[in-house]
């Protein structure tokens, strides 16, 4: 079973980036990126990578980010 923790603040994003934790990204109540790592972020954009050539750019205002913890 997976537990999701919402990532909101820069501190949250830094923690997930530093620990290389997997995240899920939702946009309009749909998963648009799952099981991805944060590569970098700023005030407007979060860049994720879920595979060797699979890099995505997500608008921070339009998306919701959740740390994915597995039990």
N, C-alpha and C positions, 0 to 999 in steps of 0.2 A: 504494500500500500504506500502511496506517495503522500507526503505532507507538503503543502505549499506555504511559503512565507513571503509576503508581499515585499518588494524592494521599491522604496520610495525616495529616500534621501541619498545625497552623495556619499554619505558614510556607509549606507547599505550597499551601494554599487561598488565602493572601494573594497569593502569586506569580501563581496562575492568575487570581484576581480582578483584580489590578492590570494584568496584561497582556491581559486579556479573551480568554483562550484557551478554545477549545471543549473540552467534556468529555463523557464517557459515564458513565452511572450504571447500576450493576447491583444487582439485588436478587434473592436466591435463584437466582443464576446466570442471570438473564435481564436483557436490556437493558430498563430502564424509562424511560430518558431518554437520547437520543443527540443529539449535535451541539448542545449547550446551553451557555449562559454562566452562570457563577455570579453571582447578584445580591447575595447576602449569605450569611453563615454565622455560627453560634455553636457552642457545645459540643454541642448536641443536633441541630440542623437545618441543612441546606444548602438554600438556595432557588435554583432554576435557572430560566432563561427560554430557551425554544427558538423562540419566535415572539412576535408582538405581544401576543397575549392568552393565551399558553401558559406559565403559571407553575406550577412544581411544588415541593413541599416534601418533602425526603428526610431520613429519620432517619439520623444519622451512624453509629449502631451497627448498623443493619440493612442498610446499603447500602455498596457499594464504588464509589469514584470514580477515574476515569482521565482524564488529560489526553490529548487526541486530537491527535497530530501526523501530518501527512500528508507523504509524501515526494514 
